[in-house]
Amino acid sequence: MATLSGIHIYPLKSAAPLPRDSASVERRGLAHDRRWMVVDTNGSFLTARKHPRLTLIRAQPDGEWLTLAAPGMSGLQLKPADDLRRADVVVWSSTVRAVVADASANAWISRFLGTPAQFVFMDGACVRAVDPDYSI
């Protein structure tokens, strides 16, 4: 019999994992898991494979928003821009319309990574189809 020895969520895709004693499962997966991500100026998501500094960011859920901490940076309350502006972003082979964070948050991540970037949020209106090869 298999035993689950631990569970982690990633409130910000490719950032540091957040260990949990328990997790709620929602229609879209674990609550607070990978709803936020960082994209480049073309809207392609950034991974820790190419931007390892992402793993230094600690993200703590605060409702749908996140509180971020990173070495050498002031803390950041991450939330969508007030106008709920959307942008097409690419996650692997899927294109979705995600909500863009405000300008100060995008300046924060650009400064931390040393490259132009922005945060985006995949809210309930943002639909990403499941690849049938990985679904049941």
C-alpha positions in Angstrom: 0.0 0.0 0.0 1.3 3.5 -0.9 1.6 6.1 1.8 1.6 9.8 1.2 4.5 11.1 3.3 4.1 14.8 2.5 2.4 17.3 0.3 3.6 20.6 -1.1 1.8 23.3 -3.1 3.4 26.0 -5.3 1.3 29.1 -5.0 3.7 30.7 -7.5 4.7 28.4 -10.3 8.4 27.5 -10.1 8.9 29.3 -6.8 9.7 27.6 -3.5 7.4 24.8 -2.4 5.0 25.4 0.5 4.7 22.3 2.7 1.2 21.5 3.9 -0.2 19.2 6.5 -3.4 18.9 4.4 -4.7 20.3 1.1 -8.1 20.9 -0.3 -8.8 19.5 -3.7 -10.9 21.7 -6.0 -12.1 21.3 -9.6 -8.8 22.7 -10.8 -6.5 20.8 -8.5 -5.1 21.6 -5.1 -6.2 24.9 -3.6 -3.7 27.7 -4.2 -1.5 25.5 -6.3 0.1 27.2 -9.4 -2.6 29.8 -9.9 0.0 32.5 -10.2 3.0 32.4 -12.5 5.7 34.6 -14.1 5.7 35.3 -17.8 8.2 37.1 -20.1 7.3 40.0 -22.4 6.0 37.6 -25.0 3.6 36.0 -22.5 5.5 32.7 -22.2 5.8 31.3 -18.7 9.2 31.3 -17.0 10.4 28.1 -15.4 13.0 27.6 -12.6 15.0 25.5 -15.2 15.9 28.7 -17.0 15.4 31.2 -14.1 16.6 29.4 -11.0 16.2 32.5 -8.9 12.5 31.8 -9.0 13.1 29.1 -6.4 14.2 31.7 -3.9 10.8 33.3 -3.8 8.6 32.2 -0.9 4.9 32.7 -1.6 2.2 32.5 1.1 -1.5 32.4 0.1 -3.7 35.2 1.5 -7.1 34.4 0.1 -6.6 34.5 -3.7 -3.6 36.9 -3.3 -0.1 36.0 -2.3 2.4 37.5 0.1 5.9 37.2 -1.4 9.4 37.3 0.1 12.7 37.0 -1.7 16.3 37.7 -0.7 17.3 41.3 -1.0 13.7 42.4 -1.8 11.0 44.1 0.2 7.9 42.0 0.8 5.2 42.1 -1.8 1.4 41.7 -1.6 0.7 40.2 -5.0 -2.8 40.8 -6.5 -4.2 41.5 -9.9 -4.3 45.0 -11.2 -7.4 47.0 -10.3 -8.6 47.0 -13.9 -8.4 43.2 -14.1 -6.5 43.5 -17.4 -6.0 40.2 -19.2 -3.3 39.0 -21.5 -2.8 35.9 -23.6 -0.1 33.7 -21.9 1.4 30.4 -22.9 1.8 27.5 -20.5 3.5 24.6 -22.3 1.3 24.2 -25.4 -1.8 26.0 -24.0 -2.7 29.6 -24.5 -4.9 31.2 -21.8 -6.3 34.6 -20.9 -4.8 35.4 -17.5 -5.2 38.4 -15.3 -2.1 40.6 -15.1 -0.7 41.9 -11.8 -0.2 45.6 -11.2 2.8 47.6 -12.5 4.6 47.7 -9.1 4.4 43.9 -8.7 5.8 43.5 -12.3 8.6 45.9 -11.5 9.4 43.8 -8.4 9.7 40.5 -10.3 11.6 42.1 -13.2 14.1 43.6 -10.7 14.5 40.3 -8.8 15.1 38.2 -12.0 17.1 40.9 -13.8 14.9 40.6 -16.9 11.5 42.1 -18.0 8.7 39.9 -16.6 5.3 40.1 -15.1 3.0 38.1 -12.8 -0.2 36.7 -14.1 -3.1 35.0 -12.2 -5.2 32.2 -13.6 -8.6 33.0 -12.0 -11.8 31.0 -12.3 -12.5 32.6 -15.7 -9.2 31.4 -17.0 -9.6 28.0 -18.6 -6.8 25.6 -19.4 -7.9 22.4 -21.0 -6.5 19.2 -19.6 -4.3 17.3 -22.0 -6.2 14.0 -22.7 -3.0 12.1 -22.5 -2.8 12.9 -18.8 -6.4 12.7 -17.8 -8.7 9.9 -16.9 
